[in-house]
Amino acid sequence: MGTGHDHSTGRGGPREAYAPVWRPPTEVEHGLYEAKTRGDWPAYFDVLAATDLYHAMSRAQADSRPGWIHFNAALWGPRHGAKSLAFFTPGMLPAPVPDPVFFATDLGRLAREWPQDDEWLAINPGTPCEAFFPATAAHRQTWRLHAERVTAPARPRLRTLWVGGPLHGPVAHGLACGALLCVSNGSLWNAMGWHGTGYVRERGRLREWWDITTREQWMRAQEALLDGRMSSSVWSFVLGVRQALARGFGGVVEVDHWRNATTRVLRRQAGQDDGPGGAVVTDAEVEAEIAGAQRLIGRIARYEARFRADGLLGEGRFVHSVEAWDYGRASKMARWGLGARFCSLAEAESAVLRAGRVSRINYRSWEDFSAAYILGRCLHFDEEEFGDWYEDMLAAHRILTTDPNSPWLNIPFKTP
């Protein structure tokens, strides 16, 4: 697929230097390698246009002016006798270290903001899918055309790091606990060495969504998630009442029975406990608490009915807790913390392992875990609209329970 511009200036380096068999780590590098092997440079640029591109920069630069792109000094490329700026695709990134960090950009932005006409673009230098391209204004116009023509891959989708990421074992299991969000966002589910959207954006994500700006705040949030304390205690209480009834009666708990039992428990507790600071809890406060619990029971019952209709829950099944939402986010929080350099790779891996352990203790299967995670997310965000907060998770659940490459189909939830 051409653009009317000569791509023959792309240079890939001597292929005979590489091993005869090379497995690309992701579909991106596979596409680059196949296009390079054919000498199809327009196809190579189409792949580049649909992926993030990462460039190393000093952490001091990133912290001092986080809204700016800082290009590192160009590297001399002896093969073509020119200076090059190196960019890497997601599967070719090194393990995160404290310094340097990486920023993420794309081909369209590079076409607009390239610093020097005499510096070449180096893609994945030193790898079998490497290529080097001149970056004059005319060449950058070609980059722009590719960027405008190629649409971003659809989401949700399952993406796997086939080389360099765990596919089996405890770490992979812990990573798979965060797979719903990875599939929804179109990110690599098993990338333990997380760079995500780049250092600056990962910090921005934690600041915007979690009010986390320091390592200490990240550690507190991580522990709260791993302990299942981040989600609402009211949700846990109401679901706990139903779970106790189910254990006692050994069957499905009708909603009216659940409502009446919850009311009795709340009134009994009000007769035994004082309010905050020793203040007496008034009858009006107790009745307000009961009314809130009844509304919550109605919401949960309606969500579960929709879950059954959509195949998230089997007939007669119900969600016994929503801690899965905390555990799944704990798996992701470990990686977000690493991308933001609030923790080391070893610390992130330890947290991922813990997320997997507590999930196995509290749930029976990936389907059980998934329904609990999605209910927690919906109770927090969705307001019974059954909009994107729900639909995105439903689509991710269906992918993870049907795609032959899904970790949920290849990693046992419970260890033998």
TIZATI-707876 format. One record per residue (C-alpha): residue in three letters; x, y, z; residue number from 1. Coordinates in nm, 4 decimals, padded with zeros to 6 digits. Layout:
# TIZATI-707876
  aa        u        v        w   i
 ALA        X        Y        Z NUM
...
//
This chain:
# TIZATI-707876
  aa        u        v        w   i
 MET  00.0000  00.0000  00.0000   1
 GLY  00.1907  00.3033 -00.1231   2
 THR  00.1596  00.6762 -00.0625   3
 GLY  00.3302  00.8081 -00.3749   4
 HIS  00.6567  00.8596 -00.1842   5
 ASP  00.9766  00.6596 -00.2224   6
 HIS  01.0296  00.4387  00.0836   7
 SER  01.3420  00.2760 -00.0574   8
 THR  01.5587  00.4801  00.1786   9
 GLY  01.4516  00.2591  00.4669  10
 ARG  01.7434  00.0409  00.5701  11
 GLY  01.7136 -00.2718  00.7742  12
 GLY  02.0713 -00.3849  00.8236  13
 PRO  02.2239 -00.7225  00.7296  14
 ARG  01.9708 -00.9963  00.8023  15
 GLU  02.2315 -01.2734  00.7932  16
 ALA  02.3642 -01.1562  01.1316  17
 TYR  02.0480 -01.2746  01.3054  18
 ALA  01.9453 -01.6160  01.4209  19
 PRO  01.7498 -01.8059  01.1524  20
 VAL  01.4422 -01.8311  01.3782  21
 TRP  01.3168 -01.5327  01.5725  22
 ARG  00.9919 -01.5070  01.7610  23
 PRO  00.8625 -01.1515  01.7777  24
 PRO  00.7455 -01.0595  02.1273  25
 THR  00.4144 -00.9024  02.0170  26
 GLU  00.1996 -00.8629  01.7078  27
 VAL  00.3617 -00.5228  01.6472  28
 GLU  00.7141 -00.6582  01.6062  29
 HIS  00.5753 -00.9461  01.4025  30
 GLY  00.4190 -00.6996  01.1599  31
 LEU  00.7403 -00.4973  01.1370  32
 TYR  00.9531 -00.8061  01.0796  33
 GLU  00.7241 -00.9442  00.8104  34
 ALA  00.7110 -00.6110  00.6272  35
 LYS  01.0876 -00.5677  00.6500  36
 THR  01.1481 -00.9211  00.5232  37
 ARG  00.9342 -00.8445  00.2173  38
 GLY  01.0954 -00.5043  00.1733  39
 ASP  00.7466 -00.3556  00.2033  40
 TRP  00.8273 -00.0246  00.3716  41
 PRO  00.4775  00.1261  00.3325  42
 ALA  00.3451 -00.1715  00.5316  43
 TYR  00.6220 -00.1190  00.7859  44
 PHE  00.5076  00.2402  00.8342  45
 ASP  00.1458  00.1300  00.8626  46
 VAL  00.2439 -00.0870  01.1585  47
 LEU  00.4398  00.2014  01.3129  48
 ALA  00.1449  00.4346  01.2686  49
 ALA -00.0818  00.2080  01.4776  50
 THR  00.1434  00.1616  01.7815  51
 ASP  00.3070  00.3596  02.0576  52
 LEU  00.6739  00.4459  02.0141  53
 TYR  00.9024  00.4904  02.3146  54
 HIS  01.2157  00.7005  02.3521  55
 ALA  01.4488  00.7095  02.6512  56
 MET  01.5017  01.0339  02.8416  57
 SER  01.6587  01.1308  03.1703  58
 ARG  01.4318  01.1261  03.4716  59
 ALA  01.5477  01.4736  03.5685  60
 GLN  01.4262  01.6077  03.2342  61
 ALA  01.0934  01.4287  03.2680  62
 ASP  01.0385  01.5645  03.6188  63
 SER  01.1434  01.9203  03.5375  64
 ARG  00.9174  01.9714  03.2348  65
 PRO  00.6683  01.6838  03.2207  66
 GLY  00.4656  01.8318  02.9361  67
 TRP  00.7604  01.8393  02.6971  68
 ILE  00.9263  01.5739  02.4856  69
 HIS  01.2986  01.5598  02.5533  70
 PHE  01.5023  01.3833  02.2862  71
 ASN  01.8199  01.2179  02.4037  72
 ALA  02.1413  01.2806  02.2156  73
 ALA  02.1388  01.1099  01.8777  74
 LEU  02.3279  00.7867  01.8334  75
 TRP  02.5730  00.7455  01.5502  76
 GLY  02.4610  00.4780  01.3084  77
 PRO  02.7700  00.3341  01.1417  78
 ARG  02.5695  00.1333  00.8861  79
 HIS  02.4334  00.4407  00.7136  80
 GLY  02.6738  00.7067  00.8364  81
 ALA  02.4162  00.9260  01.0066  82
 LYS  02.2944  01.0203  01.3523  83
 SER  01.9757  00.8469  01.4665  84
 LEU  01.7168  00.8883  01.7391  85
 ALA  01.6164  00.5464  01.8691  86
 PHE  01.2514  00.4550  01.9255  87
 PHE  01.1225  00.1212  02.0499  88
 THR  00.7923 -00.0578  02.0082  89
 PRO  00.6164 -00.2045  02.3153  90
 GLY  00.7630 -00.5540  02.2931  91
 MET  01.1195 -00.4260  02.2636  92
 LEU  01.1343 -00.2114  02.5764  93
 PRO  01.3939 -00.3009  02.8405  94
 ALA  01.3028 -00.3715  03.2020  95
 PRO  01.2267 -00.0483  03.3908  96
 VAL  01.5140  00.1047  03.5875  97
 PRO  01.5161  00.4221  03.7987  98
 ASP  01.6892  00.6210  03.5245  99
 PRO  01.6457  00.6668  03.2320 100
 VAL  01.2701  00.6590  03.1825 101
 PHE  01.0719  00.6436  02.8596 102
 PHE  00.8113  00.8687  02.7092 103
 ALA  00.5486  00.7324  02.4719 104
 THR  00.4597  00.9057  02.1493 105
 ASP  00.3332  00.8113  01.8039 106
 LEU  00.4344  00.8506  01.4427 107
 GLY  00.2010  01.1436  01.3798 108
 ARG  00.3439  01.3442  01.6659 109
 LEU  00.6982  01.2637  01.5588 110
 ALA  00.6140  01.3944  01.2125 111
 ARG  00.5155  01.7275  01.3703 112
 GLU  00.7864  01.7587  01.6356 113
 TRP  01.1004  01.5976  01.4940 114
 PRO  01.3987  01.7987  01.6204 115
 GLN  01.6611  01.7849  01.3407 116
 ASP  01.6304  01.7126  00.9697 117
 ASP  01.9718  01.5444  00.9631 118
 GLU  01.8867  01.2928  01.2367 119
 TRP  01.7434  00.9626  01.1228 120
 LEU  01.4620  00.7653  01.2809 121
 ALA  01.5880  00.4347  01.4246 122
 ILE  01.3230  00.1742  01.5041 123
 ASN  01.4201 -00.1056  01.7435 124
 PRO  01.7939 -00.0794  01.6684 125
 GLY  01.9901 -00.3975  01.7293 126
 THR  01.6929 -00.6299  01.6728 127
 PRO  01.5747 -00.8373  01.3770 128
 CYS  01.2963 -00.5879  01.3041 129
 GLU  01.5193 -00.2814  01.3144 130
 ALA  01.5081 -00.0183  01.0432 131
 PHE  01.6518  00.3289  00.9884 132
 PHE  01.4791  00.6112  00.8013 133
 PRO  01.5803  00.9631  00.7039 134
 ALA  01.3689  01.2321  00.8691 135
 THR  01.3705  01.5294  00.6367 136
 ALA  01.0555  01.7384  00.6046 137
 ALA  00.9569  01.5428  00.2919 138
 HIS  00.9987  01.2102  00.4684 139
 ARG  00.8047  01.3313  00.7705 140
 GLN  00.5174  01.4223  00.5388 141
 THR  00.5026  01.0526  00.4490 142
 TRP  00.4933  00.9609  00.8186 143
 ARG  00.2034  01.2012  00.8637 144
 LEU  00.0087  01.0463  00.5752 145
 HIS  00.0468  00.7005  00.7262 146
 ALA -00.0572  00.8287  01.0677 147
 GLU -00.3696  00.9921  00.9232 148
 ARG -00.4687  00.6876  00.7210 149
 VAL -00.4165  00.4089  00.9715 150
 THR -00.6769  00.3818  01.2438 151
 ALA -00.5858  00.2659  01.5937 152
 PRO -00.6623 -00.1004  01.6706 153
 ALA -01.0059 -00.1608  01.8148 154
 ARG -01.0529 -00.2106  02.1867 155
 PRO -01.1072 -00.4208  02.3842 156
 ARG -00.8559 -00.6784  02.2628 157
 LEU -00.6288 -00.9409  02.4098 158
 ARG -00.2582 -00.8602  02.3735 159
 THR  00.0152 -01.0931  02.4929 160
 LEU  00.3891 -01.0489  02.5377 161
 TRP  00.5004 -01.3816  02.3921 162
 VAL  00.8685 -01.3283  02.4683 163
 GLY  00.9838 -01.1571  02.7874 164
 GLY  00.6581 -01.1914  02.9819 165
 PRO  00.5425 -01.4807  03.2037 166
 LEU  00.2846 -01.7075  03.0439 167
 HIS  00.2451 -01.9628  03.3251 168
 GLY  00.3120 -01.9848  03.6957 169
 PRO  00.2345 -01.7654  03.9984 170
 VAL  00.3476 -01.4333  03.8498 171
 ALA  00.1432 -01.4925  03.5349 172
 HIS -00.1566 -01.5821  03.7527 173
 GLY -00.1230 -01.2564  03.9471 174
 LEU -00.0926 -01.0592  03.6245 175
 ALA -00.4001 -01.2346  03.4850 176
 CYS -00.5977 -01.1003  03.7825 177
 GLY -00.5620 -00.7602  03.6155 178
 ALA -00.6433 -00.8907  03.2678 179
 LEU -00.9957 -00.7449  03.2511 180
 LEU -00.8554 -00.3944  03.2595 181
 CYS -00.5646 -00.4825  03.0299 182
 VAL -00.8007 -00.6224  02.7664 183
 SER -01.0356 -00.3260  02.8036 184
 ASN -00.7449 -00.0843  02.7521 185
 GLY -00.5718 -00.2913  02.4828 186
 SER -00.2501 -00.3242  02.6850 187
 LEU -00.0229 -00.6278  02.7240 188
 TRP -00.1737 -00.8407  03.0004 189
 ASN  00.1540 -01.0093  03.1036 190
 ALA  00.4037 -00.7221  03.0831 191
 MET  00.5641 -00.7385  03.4273 192
 GLY  00.8292 -00.4849  03.3252 193
 TRP  00.5636 -00.2172  03.2839 194
 HIS  00.6204  00.1092  03.0955 195
 GLY  00.2530  00.1572  03.0108 196
 THR  00.1865  00.4972  02.8607 197
 GLY  00.5326  00.6245  02.9544 198
 TYR  00.6723  00.7612  03.2794 199
 VAL  00.5036  01.1029  03.2731 200
 ARG  00.1608  00.9718  03.1744 201
 GLU  00.1770  00.6892  03.4285 202
 ARG  00.2416  00.9472  03.6987 203
 GLY -00.0438  01.1551  03.5628 204
 ARG -00.2752  00.8521  03.5717 205
 LEU -00.2036  00.7922  03.9396 206
 ARG -00.2409  01.1596  04.0240 207
 GLU -00.5713  01.2009  03.8401 208
 TRP -00.7465  00.8796  03.9384 209
 TRP -00.5907  00.7976  04.2744 210
 ASP -00.4470  01.1239  04.4077 211
 ILE -00.1101  00.9484  04.4322 212
 THR  00.1997  01.1648  04.3915 213
 THR  00.4546  00.9947  04.6205 214
 ARG  00.5930  00.6499  04.6854 215
 GLU  00.4387  00.6500  05.0340 216
 GLN  00.0909  00.7189  04.8940 217
 TRP  00.1370  00.4435  04.6373 218
 MET  00.2391  00.1971  04.9101 219
 ARG -00.0697  00.2781  05.1184 220
 ALA -00.2995  00.2354  04.8197 221
 GLN -00.1304 -00.0896  04.7207 222
 GLU -00.1704 -00.2353  05.0693 223
 ALA -00.5341 -00.1267  05.0937 224
 LEU -00.6105 -00.2983  04.7635 225
 LEU -00.4296 -00.6178  04.8563 226
 ASP -00.6171 -00.6261  05.1880 227
 GLY -00.9516 -00.5745  05.0124 228
 ARG -01.0090 -00.2508  05.2054 229
 MET -01.0402 -00.0063  04.9169 230
 SER -01.3935 -00.0937  04.8099 231
 SER -01.6955  00.0065  05.0173 232
 SER -01.7414 -00.1648  05.3536 233
 VAL -02.1184 -00.1272  05.3058 234
 TRP -02.1021 -00.3455  04.9932 235
 SER -01.9056 -00.6064  05.1867 236
 PHE -02.1532 -00.5971  05.4764 237
 VAL -02.4621 -00.6412  05.2598 238
 LEU -02.3076 -00.9204  05.0533 239
 GLY -02.1778 -01.0805  05.3713 240
 VAL -02.5302 -01.1039  05.5141 241
 ARG -02.6463 -01.2931  05.2059 242
 GLN -02.3397 -01.5174  05.2117 243
 ALA -02.4088 -01.6082  05.5750 244
 LEU -02.7693 -01.6924  05.4881 245
 ALA -02.6571 -01.9073  05.1951 246
 ARG -02.4192 -02.1042  05.4166 247
 GLY -02.6863 -02.1485  05.6807 248
 PHE -02.9669 -02.2558  05.4482 249
 GLY -02.7598 -02.4238  05.1780 250
 GLY -02.9390 -02.2739  04.8810 251
 VAL -03.0342 -01.9653  04.6861 252
 VAL -03.1279 -01.6713  04.9084 253
 GLU -03.4398 -01.4893  04.7962 254
 VAL -03.4167 -01.1116  04.7818 255
 ASP -03.6933 -01.0568  05.0389 256
 HIS -03.5204 -01.2902  05.2832 257
 TRP -03.1943 -01.1027  05.2252 258
 ARG -03.3632 -00.7662  05.2808 259
 ASN -03.5321 -00.8744  05.6043 260
 ALA -03.2155 -01.0309  05.7444 261
 THR -03.0118 -00.7193  05.6631 262
 THR -03.2665 -00.5014  05.8421 263
 ARG -03.2571 -00.7230  06.1515 264
 VAL -02.8765 -00.7185  06.1625 265
 LEU -02.8597 -00.3408  06.1329 266
 ARG -03.1192 -00.2879  06.4067 267
 ARG -02.9446 -00.5346  06.6349 268
 GLN -02.6117 -00.3611  06.5784 269
 ALA -02.7699 -00.0218  06.6482 270
 GLY -02.8914 -00.1486  06.9837 271
 GLN -02.5425 -00.2615  07.0780 272
 ASP -02.3177  00.0084  06.9344 273
 ASP -02.2773  00.3792  06.9883 274
 GLY -02.2011  00.6106  06.7045 275
 PRO -01.8707  00.7870  06.6331 276
 GLY -01.7081  00.9334  06.9420 277
 GLY -01.9510  00.7501  07.1704 278
 ALA -02.2593  00.9385  07.0493 279
 VAL -02.5885  00.7516  07.0624 280
 VAL -02.7173  00.6433  06.7217 281
 THR -03.0663  00.7844  06.6721 282
 ASP -03.3619  00.5939  06.5312 283
 ALA -03.3617  00.8234  06.2287 284
 GLU -02.9975  00.7395  06.1564 285
 VAL -03.0682  00.3692  06.1862 286
 GLU -03.3640  00.3938  05.9496 287
 ALA -03.1558  00.5919  05.7005 288
 GLU -02.8876  00.3229  05.7134 289
 ILE -03.1475  00.0535  05.6576 290
 ALA -03.2968  00.2422  05.3631 291
 GLY -02.9521  00.2764  05.2059 292
 ALA -02.8843 -00.0950  05.2495 293
 GLN -03.2193 -00.1801  05.0895 294
 ARG -03.1401  00.0370  04.7882 295
 LEU -02.8017 -00.1313  04.7574 296
 ILE -02.9599 -00.4772  04.7710 297
 GLY -03.1921 -00.3752  04.4882 298
 ARG -02.9003 -00.2512  04.2792 299
 ILE -02.7002 -00.5692  04.3342 300
 ALA -02.9993 -00.7898  04.2501 301
 ARG -03.0592 -00.6012  03.9262 302
 TYR -02.6925 -00.6175  03.8271 303
 GLU -02.6836 -00.9904  03.8948 304
 ALA -02.9968 -01.0407  03.6835 305
 ARG -02.8247 -00.8603  03.3967 306
 PHE -02.5066 -01.0620  03.4561 307
 ARG -02.7044 -01.3859  03.4215 308
 ALA -02.8737 -01.2625  03.1045 309
 ASP -02.5344 -01.1740  02.9560 310
 GLY -02.3612 -01.4952  03.0641 311
 LEU -02.1433 -01.3436  03.3376 312
 LEU -02.3206 -01.5487  03.6045 313
 GLY -02.4743 -01.8916  03.5805 314
 GLU -02.8355 -01.9543  03.6769 315
 GLY -02.8765 -01.9623  04.0524 316
 ARG -02.5325 -01.8109  04.1094 317
 PHE -02.4624 -01.4869  04.2916 318
 VAL -02.1626 -01.2717  04.3813 319
 HIS -02.0504 -01.3376  04.7375 320
 SER -01.8005 -01.0508  04.7679 321
 VAL -01.6492 -00.7670  04.5650 322
 GLU -01.2920 -00.7867  04.6940 323
 ALA -01.1968 -00.9118  04.3457 324
 TRP -01.2280 -00.5531  04.2287 325
 ASP -00.9594 -00.4569  04.4805 326
 TYR -00.7381 -00.7552  04.3968 327
 GLY -00.7603 -00.6957  04.0217 328
 ARG -00.6738 -00.3309  04.0711 329
 ALA -00.3900 -00.4333  04.3036 330
 SER -00.2408 -00.6332  04.0173 331
 LYS -00.2565 -00.3232  03.8007 332
 MET -00.1499 -00.0823  04.0765 333
 ALA  00.1754 -00.2764  04.1105 334
 ARG  00.2492 -00.2101  03.7444 335
 TRP  00.1307  00.1505  03.7508 336
 GLY  00.3623  00.2097  04.0460 337
 LEU  00.6519  00.0609  03.8520 338
 GLY  00.5758  00.2680  03.5432 339
 ALA  00.5698  00.5797  03.7631 340
 ARG  00.8905  00.4673  03.9408 341
 PHE  00.7256  00.4588  04.2831 342
 CYS  00.8568  00.1044  04.3281 343
 SER  01.1139 -00.1369  04.1917 344
 LEU  01.0496 -00.4294  03.9598 345
 ALA  01.0999 -00.6696  04.2524 346
 GLU  00.8448 -00.4814  04.4650 347
 ALA  00.5932 -00.4775  04.1808 348
 GLU  00.6361 -00.8498  04.1232 349
 SER  00.5892 -00.9217  04.4938 350
 ALA  00.2610 -00.7269  04.4921 351
 VAL  00.1429 -00.9114  04.1802 352
 LEU  00.2148 -01.2443  04.3506 353
 ARG  00.0143 -01.1354  04.6557 354
 ALA -00.2763 -01.0299  04.4350 355
 GLY -00.2814 -01.3771  04.2856 356
 ARG -00.2651 -01.5475  04.6262 357
 VAL -00.5514 -01.3543  04.7861 358
 SER -00.7624 -01.4027  04.4737 359
 ARG -00.7158 -01.7792  04.4859 360
 ILE -00.8051 -01.7841  04.8561 361
 ASN -01.1284 -01.5891  04.8130 362
 TYR -01.2608 -01.7090  04.4761 363
 ARG -01.3149 -02.0414  04.3044 364
 SER -01.2629 -01.9701  03.9351 365
 TRP -01.1819 -01.7006  03.6833 366
 GLU -01.5547 -01.6651  03.6125 367
 ASP -01.6289 -01.6239  03.9846 368
 PHE -01.3496 -01.3657  04.0140 369
 SER -01.4660 -01.1820  03.7018 370
 ALA -01.8276 -01.1408  03.8125 371
 ALA -01.7132 -01.0064  04.1507 372
 TYR -01.4675 -00.7634  03.9880 373
 ILE -01.7269 -00.6335  03.7433 374
 LEU -01.9913 -00.5910  04.0140 375
 GLY -01.7521 -00.3821  04.2239 376
 ARG -01.6634 -00.1677  03.9253 377
 CYS -02.0274 -00.1169  03.8334 378
 LEU -02.1346 -00.0304  04.1882 379
 HIS -01.8649  00.2364  04.1962 380
 PHE -01.8950  00.3833  03.8464 381
 ASP -02.1950  00.2682  03.6481 382
 GLU -02.5034  00.3940  03.8401 383
 GLU -02.7155  00.1235  03.6721 384
 GLU -02.6744  00.2824  03.3335 385
 PHE -02.5198 -00.0365  03.1923 386
 GLY -02.3049  00.1921  02.9823 387
 ASP -01.9351  00.1817  02.8975 388
 TRP -01.8299  00.0977  03.2526 389
 TYR -02.0247 -00.2250  03.2181 390
 GLU -02.0117 -00.2947  02.8444 391
 ASP -01.6322 -00.2673  02.8278 392
 MET -01.5960 -00.5210  03.1074 393
 LEU -01.8514 -00.7552  02.9532 394
 ALA -01.6602 -00.7497  02.6242 395
 ALA -01.3305 -00.8109  02.8056 396
 HIS -01.4871 -01.0984  03.0036 397
 ARG -01.6101 -01.2632  02.6844 398
 ILE -01.2673 -01.2360  02.5234 399
 LEU -01.0916 -01.3778  02.8287 400
 THR -01.3312 -01.6696  02.8557 401
 THR -01.3278 -01.7645  02.4849 402
 ASP -01.0015 -01.6611  02.3173 403
 PRO -00.7697 -01.9662  02.2894 404
 ASN -00.4735 -01.7451  02.3864 405
 SER -00.6432 -01.6092  02.6978 406
 PRO -00.4547 -01.6534  03.0251 407
 TRP -00.7853 -01.7512  03.1859 408
 LEU -00.7983 -02.0568  02.9580 409
 ASN -00.4313 -02.1444  02.9993 410
 ILE -00.3580 -02.0714  03.3663 411
 PRO -00.5555 -02.2708  03.6261 412
 PHE -00.7225 -02.0402  03.8768 413
 LYS -00.6576 -02.2826  04.1593 414
 THR -00.3208 -02.4524  04.1899 415
 PRO -00.3383 -02.8339  04.2024 416
//
